[in-house]
Amino acid sequence: METVRLTTAQALIKFLNQQYVHIDGEEFPFVEGIFNIFGHGNVLGFGQALEQDPGHLKIIQGKNEQGMAHAAIAYSKQMLRKKIYAITTSSGPGSANLVTAAGTAFANNIPVLLLPADTYATRQPDPVLQQVEQEHSIAITTNDALKPLSRYWDRITRPEQLMSSLIRAFEVMTDPAKAGPATVCISQDVEGEAFDYDVKFFEKRVHYIDRKLPTERELNGAAELIKASKNPVIVVGGGVKYSEARESLMEFSERYNIPLVETQAGKSAVESSFVNNLGGLGITGTQAANKAAIQADLIIGIGTRFTDFATSSKTIFNFETTKFLNINVSRMQAYKLDAFPVVADARTTIEALIPMMEGYTSEFGDLITQLKEEWLIERDRLSKVTFNRENFDPEIKNHFSQEKLNEYADALNTELAQTTALLAINDTIDPDSIIICAAGSLPGDLQRLWHSEVPNTYHLEYGYSCMGYEVSGTLGLKLADPTKEVYTIVGDGSFLMLHSEFITAIQYNKKINVLLFDNSG
């Protein structure tokens, strides 16, 4: 067996450079680069390895561990999970700052590699700086907090453990059904420990991401359900984007006159101007989409998790008369709402169903067009709303004194309503610009009002709705598509909570645009 002597950290960097994915006939490196904040536990291991030979990896110095991890998450999400950034942090607080970001990646099924430093494997320097001490187990460290928020989690206490751990981590991250954060904690003394690694470990490794085909039973069952329905409605989830199913979904919808309604993650999978696209579904959705969903006798969920906002906490469907058909690569998600499950790739399934539906058409008729036109009139009204001390809602006036109302009006110091501002922005920026948002009242107005005329230009993190994601995520978008203008649409609360990677964007000359909504909070 031929070996090469490397430190654990050197071996990790060498391995990252050799990971490739193969999708639809294309092959490319999976790991684009690594975000870092060096400190106690990772500067002498990872720092040395990256300085000596980073390979093709782009090295970006972050300003806050959560912030740089959010940038990495946004990058992977915008790249449709085809590429990732890794993140290395110091032990203790540096690792703890990854917890919120790990939750964000987990909730959204976004692959990202987290590499937090850990305490000494030898346990001789004990307790080491920034180490937490639990009376019932010396084996517990800060990094254990990442266990419930990782799709894969491991702790490396010997150099040779790296080999099996990394192979497993990449298997998870490149599986569309399990994609999410992989956490590999490396003890800080082990990072610099040398070992004779098998050279085969560093050979080019290709991870094939094949489209899971639906079975004949699944296709026949799905076709029977659709043909038996009168008013089916398709719920477009984020899985439609990741599957790149836009063209096949539009053909399916138009040929059989089935309306599309969108989740936050699914918005801009199909452009807003598409004739059958009725916009956002649920609490923050459009009147058109919700009216269609209420009268649907079959809900076809494609790549969606059916979260509470999309389903109006499961009140928007008539469960007495409505059936459900779910197409999802995740078996768990496909089983939701007691649906008929098709555990398969979205695009492949839709393409297979198209010829099976010949002779069918829904009974929506011209109603889809009528609902859309009705909503566009309301959207136009919202584009002209102004606010002043005279036009408070009567319900509000009944509960507050005029003095208090005047105080509120003075605090806002504007007559520009949020809906009016958003629609003005929508009409002004280039259609191929990418917008990003995550929390507050803005996601609701955006899902309802924003028109995306270019696919994959609407980037909402609403799986976790994590305040502080917005500015960091905008840097990730710029890294993903340097040719496009990227805009974060963020409220004052989220901006103040975390905007550290604004500095990183300036440092690396990555132009981002921040549209800050001062809500007097």
TORZA-931577 format. One record per atom (N, C-alpha, C): residue in one letter; x, y, z. Coordinates in steps of 0.2 Angstrom, whole numbers, plus 5000, padded with zeros to 4 digits. Layout:
<rs>
AXYZ;...
</rs>
This chain:
<rs>
M500449945000;M500050005000;M500450065000;E500350114995;E500750174995;E500450224999;T500850255003;T500650305008;T500950375007;V500650425010;V500950495010;V500850515017;R501350545020;R501350575027;R501050645027;L500550655030;L500250725031;L499950735038;T499850795040;T499450805046;T498750795044;T498350785049;T497650775048;T497350835045;A497550895046;A497250955043;A497450955036;Q498050935034;Q498350935027;Q497950885023;A497850825026;A497450775023;A496750795021;L496450835026;L495750855025;L495750905019;I496150955019;I496151005013;I496350965006;K496750915007;K496950875000;K496350844998;F495950815003;F495350775001;F494750814998;L494650875001;L494150924999;L494250944992;N494950944990;N495050964983;N494950914978;Q494850854980;Q494750794975;Q493950774975;Q493550814978;Q492850794978;Q492450824972;Y492150784968;Y491750804962;Y491050774962;V490650814959;V489950784958;V489750784951;H489350734949;H489150724942;H488450724942;I488150774938;I487450784938;I487250794930;D486750754928;D486550764921;D487050764916;G487650724917;G488150724912;G488650774913;E488650824918;E489150874919;E489450854926;E490150864926;E490550854931;E490950914933;F490950924940;F491350984942;F491550974950;P491951014952;P492151014959;P491551034964;F491550994969;F490951004974;F491051064979;V491751064981;V491951114986;V492251174983;E491951224983;E492151294980;E492651324984;G492651324991;G493051354995;G492951345002;I493251385006;I493251375014;I493251445017;F492651455021;F492651515025;F493051505032;N493351555034;N493751545040;N493751595045;I493751585051;I493951625057;I494451585061;F495051605061;F495551565065;F495651595072;G495751545076;G495851565083;G496051495087;H495851495093;H496051435097;H495751375095;G496251325093;G496051265091;G496051245083;N496051305079;N496151285072;N496651325068;V496951375071;V497451415068;V498051375066;L498351335070;L498951295069;L498851235065;G498251205065;G498051145060;G497851175054;F497251195053;F496951215047;F497251275044;G497451325048;G497851385046;G498451365042;Q498851315045;Q499451295042;Q499351265035;A498851215035;A498751175029;A498451215024;L498051265025;L497851315020;L498351355017;E498751385021;E499351425019;E499851385015;Q499951325016;Q500451285012;Q500151265006;D499551235005;D499251214999;D498551214999;P498151264997;P497451264997;P497151234991;G497551214986;G497351184980;G496851234976;H496351214974;H495851264970;H495351294975;L495451284981;L494951314986;L495051384987;K494451424987;K494451494988;K494451504995;I494851544998;I494951555005;I494651625007;I494051625011;I493751695013;I493751695020;Q494051755023;Q494051765030;Q493351795032;G492951765036;G492351795039;G492451835045;K491851865047;K491951915053;K491551885058;N491051835057;N490651805062;N490551735060;E490551685064;E490551615062;E489851605059;Q489351635063;Q488651625060;Q488551655054;G488851715053;G488751755047;G489051725041;M489651695042;M490051665036;M489651605034;A489451565039;A489051505038;A488451515034;H488051575036;H487451595032;H487651615025;A488251645024;A488451655017;A488551595013;A488851545016;A488951475013;A488351445012;I487851445016;I487151415015;I486851455009;A486851515009;A486551555003;A486851534997;Y487551524997;Y487851504991;Y487651434988;S487651394993;S487451324991;S486651324988;K486251354992;K485551364990;K485451394983;Q485851444982;Q485751474975;Q486051434969;M486551394971;M486951354966;M486551284966;L485951284968;L485451224968;L485751164971;R486151174976;R486551124980;R487051084976;K487251114971;K487751074967;K488551094969;K488551144973;K489251164976;K489151184983;I489751184987;I489651204994;I490351244995;Y490251285001;Y490851305005;Y490951265011;A491551255013;A491651235020;A491751285025;I491651275031;I491751325036;I492251295042;T492751335044;T493151315049;T493151365055;T493051345061;T493051395067;T493451365072;S493651415077;S493951395083;S493451355087;S493751335093;S493351295098;S492951345102;G492551315106;G492151355111;G491651405108;P491751465109;P491251515106;P491151515098;G491751505095;G491751495088;G491351445085;S491351385089;S490951325087;S490251345088;A490151375094;A489451385097;A489051435092;N489451475089;N489151525084;N488851485078;L489051425077;L488851395071;L488151365072;V487851355078;V487251325080;V486651355076;T486551415076;T486051445072;T486051435065;A486651435062;A486751425055;A486651355053;A486851305058;A486651235056;A485951225056;G485551255061;G484851245061;G484551275054;T484851325052;T484551355045;T484651315040;A485251285039;A485451235034;A485051175035;F484951145041;F484551085042;F483851095040;A483551145042;A482851165040;A482751165033;N483251195029;N483151205022;N483451145018;N483751095021;N484051045017;N484651065013;I485051115015;I485551135011;I486251105014;P486651075009;P487251045011;P487751105013;V488151095018;V488651135020;V489151095025;L489751105024;L490251065028;L490551105034;L490351095040;L490551125046;L491151095049;L491651135050;L492351105053;L492551135059;P492151135065;P492351165071;P492951125075;A493351165077;A493851135081;A493651105088;D493951065091;D493751035097;D494251025102;T494151005108;T494651005114;T495150945112;Y495650945116;Y496150895115;Y495950825116;A496150785111;A496050715111;A496350675117;T496950705119;T497350675124;T497050685131;R496650745131;R496350765137;R496950785143;Q497550795141;Q498050815145;Q497950885147;P497950935142;P497751005144;P497051005145;D496851005152;D496150995153;D495951035160;P495551075160;P495151105155;P495551155150;V495451145144;V495751195139;V495351255139;L495751315136;L495351375136;L494751365132;Q494151395134;Q493551395131;Q493151325131;Q493451285135;Q493051215136;Q492551225141;V491951195139;V491451185144;V491551115148;E491351115155;E491451055159;E490751035161;Q490650975159;Q490050935162;Q490250885167;E489850885173;E490050835178;E489950765176;H489450755172;H489250685170;H489650655165;S490050695161;S490450665155;S490950715153;I491650695153;I492150735150;I492150735143;A491750695140;A491750685132;A491350745129;I490950775133;I490450825130;I490850895129;T490750915123;T491050985122;T490551025119;T490751095117;T490251135114;T489951105108;N490351075104;N490151045098;N489550995098;D489450965104;D488950925105;D488250955103;A488251025104;A487651065103;A487451055096;L487951035091;L487751035084;L487450965082;K487450915086;K487250855085;K486450855082;P486050885085;P485350885083;P485150925077;L485650965075;L485651015069;L486050995063;S486350935064;S486750905058;S486450845055;R486450835048;R486250775045;R486750725046;Y487450745047;Y487950695049;Y488350735054;W488650695059;W489050725065;W489550675067;D490150705068;D490650655070;D491250695073;R491650665078;R492150695081;R492750655080;I493350685077;I493950655075;I494450655081;T494650595084;T495150595089;T495750555087;R495750535081;R496350495079;R496350515071;P496950525069;P497050545062;P496750505057;E496750435058;E496450385053;E495750385053;Q495450415058;Q494650415058;Q494450465053;L494850515050;L494650565045;L494350525039;M494650475037;M494550445031;M493850415030;S493550375035;S492950355035;S492450405036;S492650455040;S492150515042;S491950555036;L492550575033;L492350615027;L491950585021;I492150525020;I491750485015;I491050485017;R490850475023;R490150475025;R489850545025;A490250595027;A489950665027;A489750685019;F490150665015;F490050685008;F489550645005;E489450585007;E488850535005;E488250575007;V488150595013;V487550635015;V487450695012;M487950735011;M487850805008;M487650795000;T487850744997;T487750734990;T487150694989;D486750684994;D486150644993;D485550694993;P485150704988;P484650754988;P484150744993;A484050674995;A483450665000;A483750685007;K484350685008;K484650695015;K485050755016;A485150795010;A485550845010;A485450895016;G486050915019;G486050965025;G486750975027;P486751005033;P487451015036;P487750945038;A488450945037;A488850885039;A489350925044;T489350895050;T489850925055;T490350875057;V491050895055;V491550855057;V492050895062;C491950875069;C492350905074;C493050875074;I493550915074;I494250885074;I494650915080;S494850865085;S495250885091;S495850925089;Q495950975092;Q496451025090;Q497150995090;D497350945094;D497950915094;D498050865088;V497450835086;V497450795081;V497550825074;E497350885074;E497350925068;E498050935065;G498550935070;G499250945068;G499650875068;E499250825070;E499650755071;E499750725064;A500350695063;A500450665056;A500250595056;F500150575050;F499950505049;F500050485042;D500250415041;D500350395034;D499750375031;Y499450415027;Y498750405024;Y498850365017;D498450315016;D498450285010;D498250335004;V498750334999;V498650384993;V497950374990;K497650314990;K497050314986;K496450354989;F496550374996;F496050414999;F496050484996;F496550504992;F496650564989;F496550564982;E496350514979;E496150504972;E495550544970;K495450564964;K494850604962;K494250554964;R493750584968;R493150544970;R492550584967;V492150544963;V491550574960;V490950544963;H490550594965;H489850584968;H489350584963;Y489050534961;Y488550534956;Y487850554959;I487550604957;I486850624959;I486350614954;D486150554954;D485650524949;D484950544951;R484550554946;R483850564947;R483450504948;K483150504954;K482750444956;K482150434952;L482050384949;L481550364944;L480950344948;P480350364947;P479750344950;P479550274947;T479250234952;T479150164949;T478450164945;E478350114942;E477750104938;E477150114942;R477150084948;R476550084953;R476450154955;E476950194956;E476950264958;E476650304953;L476850294947;L476650334941;L475850314940;N475650254940;N474950234938;N474550264944;G474750264950;G474350284955;G474250364955;A474850394953;A474750474953;A474350494947;A474350454941;A473950474935;A473250464937;E473050404940;E472350394942;E472050444946;L472450474951;L472250524956;L472050584952;I472550604947;I472450664944;I471850664939;K471850604935;K471250594931;K470550594934;A470550574940;A469950574944;A469750634947;S470250684947;S470050754950;S469750794945;K469450844948;K469150904943;K469550964944;N469750984950;N470051044951;N470751034955;P471251004951;P471850994955;P472251054955;V472651064960;V473151124961;V473851094962;I474351124959;I475051104960;I475351154965;V475651124971;V476051164975;V476751164974;V477051214971;V477751214969;V478251234975;G478551184977;G479051194982;G479751194980;G480251204985;G480951214983;G481251154979;G480951094980;G481251044976;G481151044969;V480651084966;V480551104959;V481251144957;K481451184961;K482051224959;K482651174958;Y482751134964;Y483351094964;Y483351034959;S482751014957;S482650964951;S482751004944;E482651064944;E482751104938;E482151084933;A481551084936;A480951054933;A480551104930;R480751164929;R480351224926;R479951204920;E480351184915;E480051174908;E479551124908;S479651064911;S479251014911;S478551024915;L478651064921;L478151084925;L477651134921;M477951184918;M477551224914;M477151194908;E477451144905;E477151104900;E476551064903;F476651034909;F476150994912;F475551034914;S475751094917;S475251144919;S474751164914;E475151194908;E474751224903;E474351174899;R474651114898;R474351064894;R473651034897;Y473651034903;Y473051004907;Y472751054911;N472951124910;N472551174913;N472551164921;I473151154924;I473151144931;I473551204934;P473251244939;P473551304941;P474151284946;L474651334946;L475251324951;L475151374956;V475351354962;V475351404968;V476051384971;E476351434974;E477051434976;E477151434984;T477651404986;T477851414993;T478451464993;Q478651484998;Q479251534998;Q479851504994;A480051444996;A480551414993;A480451394985;G479851384983;G479651374976;G479651434972;K479551494975;K479451554971;K480051564967;S479951584960;S480351594955;S480651524952;A480351474954;A480551414950;A480251414943;V479651444943;V479251464937;V479151544937;E479251574932;E479151654932;E478451674934;S478351724937;S477751754939;S477251764933;S477551784928;S477151794922;S476851734918;F477051674920;F476751614917;F475951614918;V475651604913;V474851604913;V474551574919;N474751514921;N474451474926;N474751484933;N475251534934;N475551544940;N475151594944;L474851564950;L474351614954;L474751644960;G475351624960;G475751664966;G475751624972;G475951654978;G476051624984;G475451594987;L475551534991;L475051504994;L475051515002;G474451515005;G474451515012;G474351585015;I474551585022;I474451645026;I474751715022;T475351705019;T475651765016;T475551755008;G475051715006;G474951704999;G474551754996;T474351744989;T473951794986;T473251764986;Q472751814985;Q472051794985;Q471951744980;A472251744974;A472151704968;A472351634970;A472951624973;A473151554975;A472751524980;N472551564985;N472151534991;N471451514988;K471151554984;K470451534981;K470551474977;A471051464974;A471151404970;A471251344974;A471651354980;A471751294984;A471151274988;I470751324990;I470151314994;I469651264990;Q469551274984;Q469151234980;Q469451174977;A470051164978;A470451104975;A470151034978;D470050984973;D469950924976;D470550874976;L471150904973;L471750864973;L472350914974;I472750904979;I473350944980;I473950904978;I474250934973;I474850894970;I475450934973;G475750914978;G476350944981;G477050914978;I477350964975;I478050944972;I478650974975;G478950934979;G479550964982;G479451004988;T478950994991;T478751044997;T478651005003;R478751045009;R478751015016;R478051035019;F477651065015;F476951085018;F477051115025;T477451175026;T477451205032;T476851245034;D476851275040;D476251305042;D476051365038;F476451405036;F476351465033;F476051445026;A476251395022;A476051375016;A475351345016;T475151315022;T474551275022;T474051315027;S474251375029;S473851415034;S473651375040;S474251335042;S474151295048;S473651235046;K473651215040;K473151165038;K472451175038;T472351245037;T471651265037;T471351285030;I471851285025;I471651305019;I471351255014;F471451195016;F471251135013;F470551105016;N470151085012;N469551045014;N469750975014;F469850945020;F470150875021;F469550825020;E468950845020;E468350805019;E468350785011;T468550835007;T468450825000;T469050824996;T469650844999;T470250854995;T470750794997;K471050764991;K471550714992;K472250744990;F472750704992;F473450734991;F473850684988;L474250714983;L474750674980;L475450714981;N475950684983;N476550714985;N477150684981;I477550724977;I478150704974;I478750734977;N479150694980;N479750714984;N480250664984;V480850684984;V481450634984;V481450614992;S481150644996;S481250625003;S480550585005;R480650525007;R480050485009;R479650515014;M480050545019;M479650575025;M479250625022;Q479450675018;Q479050725016;Q478450705011;A478650655007;A478150625003;A477550595006;Y477650575013;Y477050545017;Y476650595020;K476850655020;K476450705024;K475750715021;L475250735026;L474550745024;L474250685022;D474450625024;D474150565022;D474150555014;A474650585011;A474550585003;A474750525000;F474650514994;F474850454990;F475650484988;P476150444990;P476750464990;P477150434983;V477450484980;V477950464974;V478650484976;V479050444978;V479650454981;V480150454975;A480250514972;A480650514966;A480750584964;D481250594959;D481450664957;D480850694953;A480750764955;A480250804952;A480150804945;R480750824941;R480750834934;R480550764931;T480950714933;T480850644930;T480150624930;T479850634936;T479150614937;T478650654933;I478750714933;I478250754929;I478350734921;E478950724919;E479050704912;E478750644910;A478750594915;A478450534914;A477650534914;L477350584918;L476650594919;L476350624913;I476750664910;I476450704904;I476050664899;P476350614896;P476050574891;P475450534894;M475550514900;M475050474903;M474350504904;M474350574904;M473750614905;M473350634899;E473550604893;E473250624887;E472450624888;G472150674885;G471350664885;G471050704892;Y471550714896;Y471250744903;Y471350824902;T470850854905;T470950924907;T470550944913;S470750994917;S470451004923;S469851044922;E469351054927;E468751094925;E468851164928;F469451194929;F469551264930;F469351304925;G469451284919;G469251324913;G469551394913;D469151444912;D469451514912;D469551544919;L469351504924;L469451534931;L470151544933;I470651514931;I471351524932;I471451594930;T471351614924;T471451684921;T471051734925;Q470451724927;Q470051764931;Q470351784938;L470551724941;L470851734948;L471451774947;K471851764942;K472451804941;K472351874940;E471851894936;E471751964934;E471451994940;E471051964944;E470751994950;E471252014955;W471751964955;W472351984960;W472752034958;L472852044951;L473352094948;L473052164950;I472352164950;I472052234951;I472152254959;E472152204963;E472252214970;E472952234971;R473452194967;R474152214968;R474252284966;D473952304960;D474052374958;D473852424963;R473252404967;R473052454972;R473552464978;L473852404979;L474352404985;L474952444983;S475152454976;S475652484974;S475652564975;K475052584977;K474852654977;K474652674984;V474752634989;V474552644996;V475052694999;T474752745002;T475152795006;T474952795013;F475352815018;F475252815025;F475352885028;N474852905032;N474952965036;N474452965042;R474453015046;R474153015052;R473353025051;E473153035045;E472453035044;E472152975042;N472552925039;N472252865036;N472352805040;F472452815047;F472452755051;F471852705050;D471952645051;D471352595051;D470852615056;P470252615055;P469752635060;P469852595067;E469952525066;E470052485072;E470652515076;I471152535073;I471752565076;I471552625080;K471152665076;K470952735079;K470552725086;N470152675086;N469752655091;N470052635098;H470752615097;H471052585103;H471652635105;F471752695101;F472252735103;F472052805103;S472352845107;S472152925107;S472552955101;Q472253015099;Q472553045094;Q473253065095;E473353075101;E474053095103;E474553035102;K474352975104;K474752915103;K474852905095;L474252915091;L474252905084;L474752955081;N474753015083;N475253065080;N475953045082;E476053015088;E476752995090;E476952935085;Y476552895084;Y476752835079;Y476852865072;A476452905070;A476552935063;A477252975063;D477353015068;D478053045069;D478653005069;A478552945072;A479052895073;A479252865066;L478752855062;L478852825056;L479152875051;N478952935052;N479252985048;N479252975040;T478752945038;T478652935031;T477952925029;E477752935023;E477052915020;E477152855015;L477752825015;L477852775010;L477652705014;A477152675012;A476952605014;A477452555012;Q477552505016;Q478052445014;Q477852415007;T477252405006;T477052375000;T477152414994;T477052484995;T477152524989;T477952534988;A478352534993;A479052534992;A479352464988;L479052414990;L479252344987;L479052344980;L478452364978;L478252364971;L478652414967;A478852464970;A479252514966;A479952484965;I480252454970;I480852424969;I480852364964;N480252324964;N480152274959;N480152304952;D479852354951;D479752384944;D480452424942;T480952434947;T481452474945;T482152434944;I482252384948;I482852344947;I482852304941;D483452284939;D483452234933;D483052174934;P482652144930;P482352084931;P482752024933;D483352024931;D483851964932;D484151974939;S484052024942;S484352034949;S484051984954;I484451964959;I484251914964;I484151954970;I483551944973;I483351974980;I483351914985;I483551934991;I483551894997;I483251925003;C482851875007;C482551905013;C482451845017;A482251855024;A482251795028;A481651805034;A481651865036;A481151865042;A480851935043;G480351935047;G479951995049;G479351995044;S479052055043;S478452065039;S478652065031;L479252075030;L479452075023;L479352015019;P479551955021;P479351895018;P478651885015;G478151905020;G477451905018;G477251945012;D477552015013;D477352055007;D477752035001;L478352005001;L478651984995;L478351924992;Q478151874996;Q477851814993;Q477151834989;R476851884992;R476251904990;R476251954983;L476751994984;L476852044979;L477352044974;W477952014975;W478552014971;W478451974965;H478552004959;H478551964953;H479251954951;S479351884950;S480051864948;S479951844940;E480251884936;E480151864929;E480751824926;V481251814930;V481851774928;V481851714933;P481951654931;P481951594936;P482551604941;N482451574947;N482951574952;N483251644954;T482751694954;T483051754957;T482651784963;Y482251734966;Y481951754972;Y482251704977;H482551724982;H482951684987;H482651704994;L482251664996;L481951675003;L482151615008;E482451635013;E482551585018;E482051585023;Y481451545022;Y480951535026;Y480851475029;G481251425028;G481251365031;G481351375039;Y481851415040;Y482051435047;Y481851505049;S481751545044;S481551615044;S482051645049;C482751645048;C483251665053;C483451735052;M483251775057;M483451845057;M484251845057;G484551895053;G485251895052;G485551865046;Y485051825043;Y485351785037;Y485451835031;E485051885031;E484951925025;E485651955022;V485951995026;V486552025023;V487151975022;S487251925026;S487751875025;S487551835019;G486851815018;G486651775013;G486751815006;T486751885006;T486851925000;T487551914997;L488051905002;L488751895000;L488751824997;G488451774999;G488351704996;G488151704989;L487551754988;L487251754982;L487751784977;K488151834979;K488651864974;K489251814973;L489451774977;L489851724976;L489651674971;A488951654972;A488651604967;A488551634960;D488451704959;D488251724953;D488551804953;P489251804951;P489551874952;P489351924946;T488951894941;T488751934935;T488151974937;K487751954942;K487151984943;K487152034949;E486652084949;E486552124955;E486152084960;V486452084966;V486052054972;V485852104977;Y485252094980;Y484952144984;Y484652104990;T484852124996;T484552105002;T484052155004;I483452125005;I482852165007;I482752145015;V482952195019;V483052175026;V482752235031;G482352215036;G482152255041;G482652275046;D482552325050;D483052355054;D483252305060;G482752265062;G482852215067;G483352165065;S483252135059;S483752085056;S484352115055;F484352175052;F485052205050;F485452215057;L485152245062;L485552255068;L485752185071;M485352135070;M485552075073;M486252045071;L486252045064;L486952025061;L487052055054;H487552095053;H487752115047;H488452115046;S488852075050;S489552075050;S489852055043;E489552015039;E489852005032;E489752055027;F489452115029;F489452175025;F490252195024;I490552185030;I491352205029;I491652155025;T491552085026;T491852035021;T491752055014;A491152075012;A490952095005;A491452145003;I491552195007;I491952255005;I492652235005;Q492852195009;Q493552165010;Q493752125003;Y493252085001;Y493452044995;Y493152074988;N492952144989;N492752174983;N492152144980;K491652124984;K491052084981;K490452134982;K490252164977;K489752214977;K489052184979;I488752214985;I488052194987;I487652254988;N487052244987;N486552304988;N486152284994;V486152334999;V485652325005;V485152375005;L484552355005;L483952395005;L483652385012;L483752435016;L483652435023;L482952465025;F482452425027;F481852455029;F481852475037;D481752535038;D481752565045;D481052555047;N480952515051;N480252505054;N480152535061;S480652575063;S480552615069;S480652565075;G480952505074;G480952455079;G481552465084;
</rs>
